[in-house]
Amino acid sequence: MGGAFVAAAVLARLGSRIGLPTIPLFILAGILLGPHTPGYVLVEDPHELAMLSALGLVLLLFYLGLEFHIDDLRSGGRKMAAAGGAYLALNVGAGLAFGFGLGWGTEEALVLAGVLGISSSAIVTKVLLDLGRVDNPETRPILGIIVVEDVFLALYLAALQPVISGADSLAASVGDFGKAFGFLLLLAVAARWGTRAIGRMFATKDDELLVISFLGAAVLVAGVAEKFGVADAIAAFMVGLILGNTGSGERIRELVHPLRDAFAAIFFFSFGLSIDPGDLPTVIVPVLIALLVTVSMNLLAGLLTGRIYRFGPRPSANVATTLLARGEFALILATMAAGAGLDERLSPFIAGYVLILAVIAPLAAGRSHWVARILPGGRRAGQEAAR
């Protein structure tokens, strides 16, 4: 663990001198020091850091929930649903068509629909923080799309698991789906009507007690969520949403910062450990096609979101580039596919696809003003800004 922190810090410090984002550098540290590359191996088994990695994801999404206010859901619910629905329709639909086009099989196509269709909440959150865009007007729609995606993710996982595992009981499939939906509904009710009561439970002037309380709540609810078939990420987000709207919300935001940053680095480092660069050449052509599909659909989704919220080219470009990354959900699907005995090409494809986007997405988000120039009205807006 100590070596992982130091390696991530050294590479990130070197990269910052030439303007590189930290996310791909943390991943690169994991690749270089993992079991799949020549040279010194720091971690033989990526599963050794599995719990720390899960904690990093939970804290990232918990912080994201803290930044998302209940009032945003009340005032912009229709726009958020429209933008999120459009994003999912474009990306999941294109992913499904891409999967069938490859001809690897129906179950494989369903997996690829999720891989290409869902953004990485962890990377999106980190990009927003690194670029200082948390207070930008387009950030609320971005977070709204992430919320819609995460809700879809929870339901999609619940529905997909029995399909790819060959379950022949419709009743069992419906039961699993019902449990996941019921748990999500319970969290939504708590976020809508239970904030005041929960706020009293967390009211304390002692920072130590407050840290232990919110950390315990986030991790416990995330763990229970997994038992109900709900992704731990969306559960952690909902806990953050609830606590962020209590009287202790501002203090919690400040106290969670160092924990979030430290364990997020381990999450991305652990992701790098799971990647075997030797498998990538066998699937490079499908990966490149998938990248082209994803970039195209994200640009279109950014334009649609801009229309819905009446944004100009620059905010629309920020939406398109910030949501470009794919990550933890794709890795979950890769694990599920491997366990179900699906096409063995899926794992290296997903690894290569996610790794390249993990590098491209933060770089593109940081240079979204270039992307804005190719959007409708972007060149004119750039000329007016120059004047």
TORVONU-534241 format. One record per residue (C-alpha): residue number from 1; residue in one letter; x, y negated, z negated. Coordinates in Angstrom, 2 decimals. Layout:
N
site i NUM	aa A	X X	Y Y	Z Z
...
# end
This chain:
387
site i 1	aa M	X 0.00	Y 0.00	Z 0.00
site i 2	aa G	X 2.84	Y -2.37	Z -0.87
site i 3	aa G	X 4.58	Y -1.59	Z 2.40
site i 4	aa A	X 1.36	Y -2.25	Z 4.31
site i 5	aa F	X 0.95	Y -5.67	Z 2.70
site i 6	aa V	X 4.59	Y -6.62	Z 3.35
site i 7	aa A	X 4.59	Y -5.38	Z 6.95
site i 8	aa A	X 1.36	Y -7.24	Z 7.72
site i 9	aa A	X 2.70	Y -10.41	Z 6.10
site i 10	aa V	X 6.03	Y -10.32	Z 7.95
site i 11	aa L	X 4.45	Y -9.80	Z 11.38
site i 12	aa A	X 1.78	Y -12.42	Z 10.68
site i 13	aa R	X 4.41	Y -15.00	Z 9.66
site i 14	aa L	X 6.44	Y -14.31	Z 12.80
site i 15	aa G	X 3.34	Y -14.51	Z 14.97
site i 16	aa S	X 2.16	Y -17.76	Z 13.42
site i 17	aa R	X 5.32	Y -19.46	Z 14.67
site i 18	aa I	X 4.22	Y -18.88	Z 18.26
site i 19	aa G	X 0.53	Y -19.44	Z 17.63
site i 20	aa L	X -0.72	Y -15.84	Z 17.58
site i 21	aa P	X -3.78	Y -14.95	Z 15.45
site i 22	aa T	X -3.27	Y -12.66	Z 12.47
site i 23	aa I	X -5.79	Y -9.93	Z 13.39
site i 24	aa P	X -3.92	Y -8.23	Z 16.27
site i 25	aa L	X -0.65	Y -8.58	Z 14.34
site i 26	aa F	X -2.09	Y -6.72	Z 11.35
site i 27	aa I	X -3.27	Y -4.02	Z 13.76
site i 28	aa L	X 0.14	Y -3.94	Z 15.47
site i 29	aa A	X 1.83	Y -3.44	Z 12.09
site i 30	aa G	X -0.36	Y -0.37	Z 11.54
site i 31	aa I	X 0.47	Y 1.03	Z 14.98
site i 32	aa L	X 4.23	Y 0.54	Z 14.56
site i 33	aa L	X 4.35	Y 2.08	Z 11.08
site i 34	aa G	X 1.76	Y 4.81	Z 11.65
site i 35	aa P	X 2.17	Y 8.50	Z 12.46
site i 36	aa H	X 1.63	Y 8.10	Z 16.22
site i 37	aa T	X 4.69	Y 6.01	Z 17.11
site i 38	aa P	X 8.42	Y 6.85	Z 17.00
site i 39	aa G	X 10.56	Y 5.51	Z 14.18
site i 40	aa Y	X 9.86	Y 5.03	Z 10.51
site i 41	aa V	X 6.43	Y 6.24	Z 9.37
site i 42	aa L	X 5.09	Y 4.34	Z 6.38
site i 43	aa V	X 1.73	Y 6.13	Z 6.18
site i 44	aa E	X 1.51	Y 9.74	Z 7.38
site i 45	aa D	X -2.26	Y 10.03	Z 6.99
site i 46	aa P	X -4.47	Y 6.98	Z 7.76
site i 47	aa H	X -7.09	Y 8.38	Z 5.37
site i 48	aa E	X -4.77	Y 7.51	Z 2.46
site i 49	aa L	X -5.87	Y 3.88	Z 2.87
site i 50	aa A	X -9.50	Y 4.69	Z 3.68
site i 51	aa M	X -10.96	Y 3.36	Z 0.41
site i 52	aa L	X -8.89	Y 0.17	Z 0.52
site i 53	aa S	X -9.87	Y -0.32	Z 4.15
site i 54	aa A	X -13.55	Y 0.13	Z 3.30
site i 55	aa L	X -13.18	Y -2.41	Z 0.50
site i 56	aa G	X -11.70	Y -4.89	Z 2.99
site i 57	aa L	X -14.70	Y -4.51	Z 5.28
site i 58	aa V	X -17.12	Y -4.86	Z 2.38
site i 59	aa L	X -15.47	Y -8.06	Z 1.16
site i 60	aa L	X -15.37	Y -9.59	Z 4.65
site i 61	aa L	X -19.08	Y -9.00	Z 5.17
site i 62	aa F	X -19.88	Y -10.02	Z 1.59
site i 63	aa Y	X -18.20	Y -13.37	Z 2.25
site i 64	aa L	X -20.08	Y -13.70	Z 5.53
site i 65	aa G	X -23.33	Y -13.28	Z 3.61
site i 66	aa L	X -22.27	Y -15.96	Z 1.12
site i 67	aa E	X -21.92	Y -18.41	Z 4.00
site i 68	aa F	X -25.36	Y -17.59	Z 5.43
site i 69	aa H	X -28.19	Y -19.38	Z 3.65
site i 70	aa I	X -31.76	Y -18.19	Z 3.22
site i 71	aa D	X -32.94	Y -21.53	Z 4.61
site i 72	aa D	X -31.18	Y -20.69	Z 7.90
site i 73	aa L	X -33.32	Y -17.56	Z 8.19
site i 74	aa R	X -36.51	Y -19.43	Z 7.34
site i 75	aa S	X -35.95	Y -22.36	Z 9.68
site i 76	aa G	X -34.26	Y -20.59	Z 12.59
site i 77	aa G	X -35.66	Y -17.08	Z 12.45
site i 78	aa R	X -37.23	Y -17.12	Z 15.92
site i 79	aa K	X -34.19	Y -18.57	Z 17.63
site i 80	aa M	X -31.91	Y -16.16	Z 15.76
site i 81	aa A	X -34.05	Y -13.18	Z 16.79
site i 82	aa A	X -34.18	Y -14.40	Z 20.39
site i 83	aa A	X -30.40	Y -14.95	Z 20.61
site i 84	aa G	X -29.60	Y -11.66	Z 18.86
site i 85	aa G	X -32.11	Y -9.74	Z 20.95
site i 86	aa A	X -30.72	Y -11.20	Z 24.18
site i 87	aa Y	X -27.16	Y -10.36	Z 23.13
site i 88	aa L	X -28.08	Y -6.78	Z 22.31
site i 89	aa A	X -30.17	Y -6.30	Z 25.45
site i 90	aa L	X -27.33	Y -7.45	Z 27.68
site i 91	aa N	X -24.44	Y -5.69	Z 25.96
site i 92	aa V	X -26.09	Y -2.47	Z 24.81
site i 93	aa G	X -27.89	Y -2.18	Z 28.15
site i 94	aa A	X -24.66	Y -2.71	Z 30.09
site i 95	aa G	X -22.87	Y -0.24	Z 27.81
site i 96	aa L	X -25.51	Y 2.42	Z 28.43
site i 97	aa A	X -25.31	Y 1.89	Z 32.20
site i 98	aa F	X -21.52	Y 2.05	Z 32.02
site i 99	aa G	X -21.71	Y 5.29	Z 30.02
site i 100	aa F	X -24.00	Y 6.97	Z 32.53
site i 101	aa G	X -21.83	Y 5.66	Z 35.34
site i 102	aa L	X -18.78	Y 7.44	Z 33.91
site i 103	aa G	X -20.66	Y 10.73	Z 34.05
site i 104	aa W	X -19.34	Y 12.02	Z 30.73
site i 105	aa G	X -22.79	Y 13.09	Z 29.46
site i 106	aa T	X -25.96	Y 11.68	Z 27.89
site i 107	aa E	X -24.75	Y 11.82	Z 24.28
site i 108	aa E	X -21.48	Y 10.19	Z 25.33
site i 109	aa A	X -23.41	Y 7.44	Z 27.13
site i 110	aa L	X -25.40	Y 6.72	Z 23.97
site i 111	aa V	X -22.16	Y 6.44	Z 22.00
site i 112	aa L	X -20.64	Y 4.11	Z 24.62
site i 113	aa A	X -23.77	Y 1.93	Z 24.53
site i 114	aa G	X -23.06	Y 1.26	Z 20.86
site i 115	aa V	X -19.31	Y 0.83	Z 21.38
site i 116	aa L	X -19.74	Y -1.78	Z 24.12
site i 117	aa G	X -22.84	Y -3.36	Z 22.63
site i 118	aa I	X -21.96	Y -4.29	Z 19.03
site i 119	aa S	X -19.46	Y -6.96	Z 17.99
site i 120	aa S	X -17.01	Y -6.48	Z 15.13
site i 121	aa S	X -18.42	Y -8.30	Z 12.11
site i 122	aa A	X -15.03	Y -8.14	Z 10.42
site i 123	aa I	X -13.10	Y -9.68	Z 13.32
site i 124	aa V	X -15.79	Y -12.28	Z 14.05
site i 125	aa T	X -15.73	Y -13.37	Z 10.42
site i 126	aa K	X -11.94	Y -13.55	Z 10.39
site i 127	aa V	X -11.85	Y -15.54	Z 13.65
site i 128	aa L	X -14.32	Y -18.09	Z 12.28
site i 129	aa L	X -12.26	Y -18.47	Z 9.12
site i 130	aa D	X -8.89	Y -18.67	Z 10.90
site i 131	aa L	X -10.14	Y -21.30	Z 13.37
site i 132	aa G	X -11.92	Y -23.36	Z 10.72
site i 133	aa R	X -15.28	Y -23.15	Z 12.50
site i 134	aa V	X -17.47	Y -22.08	Z 9.58
site i 135	aa D	X -19.22	Y -25.47	Z 9.55
site i 136	aa N	X -19.58	Y -25.80	Z 13.34
site i 137	aa P	X -23.17	Y -26.02	Z 14.67
site i 138	aa E	X -22.73	Y -22.88	Z 16.80
site i 139	aa T	X -21.55	Y -20.83	Z 13.83
site i 140	aa R	X -25.09	Y -20.37	Z 12.47
site i 141	aa P	X -26.28	Y -18.76	Z 15.71
site i 142	aa I	X -23.13	Y -16.61	Z 15.76
site i 143	aa L	X -23.85	Y -15.40	Z 12.24
site i 144	aa G	X -27.49	Y -14.91	Z 13.18
site i 145	aa I	X -26.52	Y -12.68	Z 16.09
site i 146	aa I	X -24.22	Y -10.73	Z 13.75
site i 147	aa V	X -27.14	Y -10.22	Z 11.35
site i 148	aa V	X -29.40	Y -8.96	Z 14.15
site i 149	aa E	X -26.59	Y -6.69	Z 15.37
site i 150	aa D	X -25.98	Y -5.27	Z 11.90
site i 151	aa V	X -29.67	Y -4.53	Z 11.38
site i 152	aa F	X -29.73	Y -2.85	Z 14.80
site i 153	aa L	X -26.54	Y -1.00	Z 13.86
site i 154	aa A	X -28.08	Y 0.48	Z 10.73
site i 155	aa L	X -31.14	Y 1.70	Z 12.64
site i 156	aa Y	X -29.08	Y 2.86	Z 15.63
site i 157	aa L	X -26.77	Y 4.97	Z 13.46
site i 158	aa A	X -29.76	Y 6.53	Z 11.71
site i 159	aa A	X -31.34	Y 7.41	Z 15.07
site i 160	aa L	X -28.11	Y 8.47	Z 16.84
site i 161	aa Q	X -26.74	Y 10.88	Z 14.25
site i 162	aa P	X -29.32	Y 13.66	Z 14.75
site i 163	aa V	X -29.15	Y 13.22	Z 18.56
site i 164	aa I	X -25.40	Y 13.72	Z 18.98
site i 165	aa S	X -25.21	Y 16.39	Z 16.27
site i 166	aa G	X -27.84	Y 18.47	Z 18.08
site i 167	aa A	X -30.47	Y 18.30	Z 15.34
site i 168	aa D	X -33.64	Y 20.03	Z 16.49
site i 169	aa S	X -35.94	Y 18.82	Z 13.73
site i 170	aa L	X -37.92	Y 15.71	Z 14.64
site i 171	aa A	X -39.19	Y 15.48	Z 11.06
site i 172	aa A	X -35.63	Y 15.32	Z 9.71
site i 173	aa S	X -34.68	Y 12.61	Z 12.21
site i 174	aa V	X -37.74	Y 10.53	Z 11.35
site i 175	aa G	X -37.03	Y 11.01	Z 7.65
site i 176	aa D	X -33.45	Y 9.76	Z 7.97
site i 177	aa F	X -34.61	Y 6.76	Z 9.98
site i 178	aa G	X -37.32	Y 5.99	Z 7.42
site i 179	aa K	X -34.84	Y 6.09	Z 4.52
site i 180	aa A	X -32.50	Y 3.66	Z 6.26
site i 181	aa F	X -35.30	Y 1.28	Z 7.17
site i 182	aa G	X -36.77	Y 1.43	Z 3.67
site i 183	aa F	X -33.45	Y 0.55	Z 2.05
site i 184	aa L	X -32.96	Y -2.38	Z 4.41
site i 185	aa L	X -36.47	Y -3.57	Z 3.65
site i 186	aa L	X -35.76	Y -3.42	Z -0.09
site i 187	aa L	X -32.65	Y -5.59	Z 0.33
site i 188	aa A	X -34.59	Y -8.05	Z 2.49
site i 189	aa V	X -37.31	Y -8.35	Z -0.18
site i 190	aa A	X -34.64	Y -9.00	Z -2.83
site i 191	aa A	X -33.06	Y -11.69	Z -0.64
site i 192	aa R	X -36.40	Y -13.37	Z 0.00
site i 193	aa W	X -38.05	Y -13.26	Z -3.42
site i 194	aa G	X -35.52	Y -12.03	Z -5.98
site i 195	aa T	X -32.84	Y -14.72	Z -5.80
site i 196	aa R	X -33.93	Y -16.58	Z -8.94
site i 197	aa A	X -34.04	Y -13.50	Z -11.16
site i 198	aa I	X -30.76	Y -12.14	Z -9.79
site i 199	aa G	X -29.14	Y -15.54	Z -10.27
site i 200	aa R	X -29.89	Y -15.41	Z -13.99
site i 201	aa M	X -28.19	Y -12.00	Z -14.21
site i 202	aa F	X -24.98	Y -13.44	Z -12.73
site i 203	aa A	X -25.02	Y -16.75	Z -14.61
site i 204	aa T	X -21.78	Y -16.99	Z -16.63
site i 205	aa K	X -19.09	Y -19.62	Z -17.16
site i 206	aa D	X -16.37	Y -16.96	Z -17.44
site i 207	aa D	X -14.63	Y -16.49	Z -14.06
site i 208	aa E	X -13.35	Y -13.06	Z -15.05
site i 209	aa L	X -16.84	Y -11.75	Z -15.78
site i 210	aa L	X -18.20	Y -13.33	Z -12.62
site i 211	aa V	X -15.53	Y -11.64	Z -10.44
site i 212	aa I	X -16.19	Y -8.24	Z -12.00
site i 213	aa S	X -19.94	Y -8.74	Z -11.62
site i 214	aa F	X -20.09	Y -9.76	Z -7.95
site i 215	aa L	X -17.39	Y -7.28	Z -6.91
site i 216	aa G	X -19.21	Y -4.46	Z -8.67
site i 217	aa A	X -22.54	Y -5.45	Z -7.12
site i 218	aa A	X -21.16	Y -5.67	Z -3.58
site i 219	aa V	X -19.30	Y -2.37	Z -3.70
site i 220	aa L	X -22.04	Y -0.47	Z -5.56
site i 221	aa V	X -24.82	Y -1.54	Z -3.20
site i 222	aa A	X -22.59	Y -0.80	Z -0.19
site i 223	aa G	X -21.93	Y 2.70	Z -1.55
site i 224	aa V	X -25.60	Y 3.38	Z -2.27
site i 225	aa A	X -26.48	Y 2.12	Z 1.21
site i 226	aa E	X -24.31	Y 4.79	Z 2.81
site i 227	aa K	X -26.31	Y 7.44	Z 0.97
site i 228	aa F	X -29.44	Y 6.08	Z 2.65
site i 229	aa G	X -27.87	Y 6.06	Z 6.10
site i 230	aa V	X -27.28	Y 2.30	Z 6.15
site i 231	aa A	X -23.87	Y 0.88	Z 7.08
site i 232	aa D	X -21.97	Y -0.42	Z 4.05
site i 233	aa A	X -21.22	Y -3.61	Z 6.01
site i 234	aa I	X -24.84	Y -4.74	Z 6.31
site i 235	aa A	X -25.49	Y -3.91	Z 2.64
site i 236	aa A	X -22.50	Y -6.01	Z 1.55
site i 237	aa F	X -23.73	Y -8.82	Z 3.77
site i 238	aa M	X -27.16	Y -8.72	Z 2.12
site i 239	aa V	X -25.62	Y -8.85	Z -1.37
site i 240	aa G	X -23.59	Y -11.90	Z -0.30
site i 241	aa L	X -26.73	Y -13.48	Z 1.16
site i 242	aa I	X -28.55	Y -13.01	Z -2.14
site i 243	aa L	X -25.73	Y -14.21	Z -4.41
site i 244	aa G	X -24.77	Y -17.11	Z -2.13
site i 245	aa N	X -28.17	Y -18.66	Z -2.76
site i 246	aa T	X -27.91	Y -18.48	Z -6.56
site i 247	aa G	X -26.49	Y -21.12	Z -8.87
site i 248	aa S	X -23.17	Y -19.24	Z -8.96
site i 249	aa G	X -22.85	Y -19.09	Z -5.18
site i 250	aa E	X -20.24	Y -21.83	Z -4.77
site i 251	aa R	X -17.99	Y -20.40	Z -7.51
site i 252	aa I	X -18.28	Y -16.91	Z -6.01
site i 253	aa R	X -17.15	Y -18.27	Z -2.61
site i 254	aa E	X -14.01	Y -19.69	Z -4.20
site i 255	aa L	X -13.25	Y -16.64	Z -6.34
site i 256	aa V	X -13.65	Y -14.08	Z -3.55
site i 257	aa H	X -11.16	Y -15.78	Z -1.17
site i 258	aa P	X -7.92	Y -14.05	Z -2.28
site i 259	aa L	X -9.62	Y -10.67	Z -2.54
site i 260	aa R	X -11.15	Y -11.07	Z 0.91
site i 261	aa D	X -7.89	Y -12.07	Z 2.58
site i 262	aa A	X -5.78	Y -9.35	Z 0.96
site i 263	aa F	X -8.05	Y -6.39	Z 1.63
site i 264	aa A	X -9.06	Y -7.61	Z 5.09
site i 265	aa A	X -5.38	Y -7.30	Z 6.03
site i 266	aa I	X -5.44	Y -3.68	Z 4.84
site i 267	aa F	X -8.59	Y -3.03	Z 6.88
site i 268	aa F	X -6.95	Y -4.14	Z 10.13
site i 269	aa F	X -3.65	Y -2.43	Z 9.24
site i 270	aa S	X -5.53	Y 0.83	Z 8.62
site i 271	aa F	X -7.28	Y 0.43	Z 11.96
site i 272	aa G	X -3.86	Y 0.28	Z 13.62
site i 273	aa L	X -2.79	Y 3.49	Z 11.87
site i 274	aa S	X -5.56	Y 5.41	Z 13.64
site i 275	aa I	X -4.47	Y 4.41	Z 17.16
site i 276	aa D	X -2.28	Y 6.75	Z 19.19
site i 277	aa P	X -0.70	Y 4.70	Z 22.02
site i 278	aa G	X 0.20	Y 7.92	Z 23.89
site i 279	aa D	X -3.48	Y 8.64	Z 24.61
site i 280	aa L	X -4.22	Y 5.29	Z 26.21
site i 281	aa P	X -2.82	Y 5.86	Z 29.77
site i 282	aa T	X -5.29	Y 8.69	Z 30.43
site i 283	aa V	X -8.29	Y 6.37	Z 30.06
site i 284	aa I	X -6.84	Y 3.04	Z 31.17
site i 285	aa V	X -9.08	Y 2.66	Z 34.26
site i 286	aa P	X -12.39	Y 3.14	Z 32.35
site i 287	aa V	X -11.06	Y 0.84	Z 29.63
site i 288	aa L	X -10.32	Y -1.95	Z 32.12
site i 289	aa I	X -13.78	Y -1.59	Z 33.69
site i 290	aa A	X -15.38	Y -1.68	Z 30.25
site i 291	aa L	X -13.43	Y -4.84	Z 29.41
site i 292	aa L	X -14.70	Y -6.54	Z 32.55
site i 293	aa V	X -18.28	Y -5.52	Z 31.73
site i 294	aa T	X -17.97	Y -6.79	Z 28.14
site i 295	aa V	X -16.45	Y -10.15	Z 29.09
site i 296	aa S	X -19.13	Y -10.71	Z 31.75
site i 297	aa M	X -22.01	Y -9.84	Z 29.43
site i 298	aa N	X -20.60	Y -11.98	Z 26.62
site i 299	aa L	X -20.34	Y -15.01	Z 28.89
site i 300	aa L	X -23.92	Y -14.50	Z 29.98
site i 301	aa A	X -25.06	Y -14.02	Z 26.39
site i 302	aa G	X -23.20	Y -17.20	Z 25.38
site i 303	aa L	X -25.02	Y -19.13	Z 28.10
site i 304	aa L	X -28.40	Y -17.76	Z 26.98
site i 305	aa T	X -27.65	Y -18.64	Z 23.36
site i 306	aa G	X -26.66	Y -22.12	Z 24.48
site i 307	aa R	X -29.98	Y -22.48	Z 26.29
site i 308	aa I	X -31.93	Y -21.28	Z 23.24
site i 309	aa Y	X -30.14	Y -23.70	Z 20.89
site i 310	aa R	X -29.61	Y -26.44	Z 23.51
site i 311	aa F	X -25.84	Y -26.33	Z 23.21
site i 312	aa G	X -23.36	Y -27.75	Z 25.67
site i 313	aa P	X -20.62	Y -25.76	Z 27.46
site i 314	aa R	X -18.10	Y -25.87	Z 24.59
site i 315	aa P	X -20.35	Y -24.44	Z 21.83
site i 316	aa S	X -21.67	Y -21.86	Z 24.31
site i 317	aa A	X -18.10	Y -20.84	Z 25.11
site i 318	aa N	X -17.38	Y -20.58	Z 21.37
site i 319	aa V	X -20.33	Y -18.20	Z 20.99
site i 320	aa A	X -19.23	Y -16.05	Z 23.93
site i 321	aa T	X -15.58	Y -15.75	Z 22.90
site i 322	aa T	X -16.09	Y -15.39	Z 19.14
site i 323	aa L	X -18.45	Y -12.43	Z 19.59
site i 324	aa L	X -16.17	Y -10.69	Z 22.09
site i 325	aa A	X -14.29	Y -8.43	Z 19.64
site i 326	aa R	X -15.31	Y -4.84	Z 18.98
site i 327	aa G	X -14.04	Y -2.94	Z 15.95
site i 328	aa E	X -15.30	Y -1.08	Z 12.90
site i 329	aa F	X -18.61	Y 0.11	Z 14.40
site i 330	aa A	X -16.79	Y 1.50	Z 17.43
site i 331	aa L	X -14.46	Y 3.41	Z 15.13
site i 332	aa I	X -17.41	Y 4.83	Z 13.21
site i 333	aa L	X -18.89	Y 6.02	Z 16.50
site i 334	aa A	X -15.56	Y 7.53	Z 17.55
site i 335	aa T	X -15.48	Y 9.52	Z 14.31
site i 336	aa M	X -19.07	Y 10.67	Z 14.79
site i 337	aa A	X -18.38	Y 11.70	Z 18.39
site i 338	aa A	X -15.29	Y 13.69	Z 17.40
site i 339	aa G	X -17.21	Y 15.46	Z 14.64
site i 340	aa A	X -20.02	Y 16.35	Z 17.04
site i 341	aa G	X -17.58	Y 17.82	Z 19.57
site i 342	aa L	X -18.35	Y 15.33	Z 22.34
site i 343	aa D	X -16.02	Y 14.59	Z 25.28
site i 344	aa E	X -12.45	Y 14.39	Z 23.99
site i 345	aa R	X -11.78	Y 11.34	Z 26.19
site i 346	aa L	X -14.06	Y 9.23	Z 23.98
site i 347	aa S	X -11.57	Y 8.74	Z 21.14
site i 348	aa P	X -8.65	Y 7.38	Z 23.20
site i 349	aa F	X -11.07	Y 5.31	Z 25.30
site i 350	aa I	X -12.57	Y 3.68	Z 22.21
site i 351	aa A	X -9.14	Y 3.10	Z 20.65
site i 352	aa G	X -7.76	Y 1.41	Z 23.77
site i 353	aa Y	X -10.90	Y -0.64	Z 24.36
site i 354	aa V	X -11.09	Y -1.89	Z 20.77
site i 355	aa L	X -7.36	Y -2.60	Z 20.52
site i 356	aa I	X -7.24	Y -4.72	Z 23.68
site i 357	aa L	X -10.33	Y -6.69	Z 22.65
site i 358	aa A	X -8.91	Y -7.15	Z 19.14
site i 359	aa V	X -5.98	Y -8.93	Z 20.78
site i 360	aa I	X -7.89	Y -10.78	Z 23.51
site i 361	aa A	X -10.86	Y -11.98	Z 21.44
site i 362	aa P	X -9.02	Y -14.14	Z 18.85
site i 363	aa L	X -6.82	Y -15.61	Z 21.60
site i 364	aa A	X -9.87	Y -16.37	Z 23.77
site i 365	aa A	X -11.77	Y -17.88	Z 20.83
site i 366	aa G	X -8.84	Y -20.18	Z 20.06
site i 367	aa R	X -8.80	Y -21.34	Z 23.69
site i 368	aa S	X -12.54	Y -21.50	Z 24.29
site i 369	aa H	X -12.18	Y -24.98	Z 25.80
site i 370	aa W	X -10.62	Y -23.27	Z 28.81
site i 371	aa V	X -13.60	Y -20.92	Z 29.05
site i 372	aa A	X -15.99	Y -23.86	Z 28.76
site i 373	aa R	X -14.62	Y -25.31	Z 32.00
site i 374	aa I	X -15.94	Y -22.40	Z 34.06
site i 375	aa L	X -19.43	Y -22.55	Z 32.54
site i 376	aa P	X -22.18	Y -24.61	Z 34.21
site i 377	aa G	X -21.56	Y -28.28	Z 33.41
site i 378	aa G	X -18.25	Y -27.51	Z 31.75
site i 379	aa R	X -16.00	Y -29.34	Z 34.18
site i 380	aa R	X -18.16	Y -32.48	Z 34.04
site i 381	aa A	X -18.24	Y -32.39	Z 30.23
site i 382	aa G	X -14.45	Y -32.02	Z 30.13
site i 383	aa Q	X -13.98	Y -35.04	Z 32.41
site i 384	aa E	X -16.28	Y -37.16	Z 30.25
site i 385	aa A	X -14.41	Y -36.09	Z 27.10
site i 386	aa A	X -11.10	Y -37.01	Z 28.74
site i 387	aa R	X -12.38	Y -40.53	Z 29.40
# end
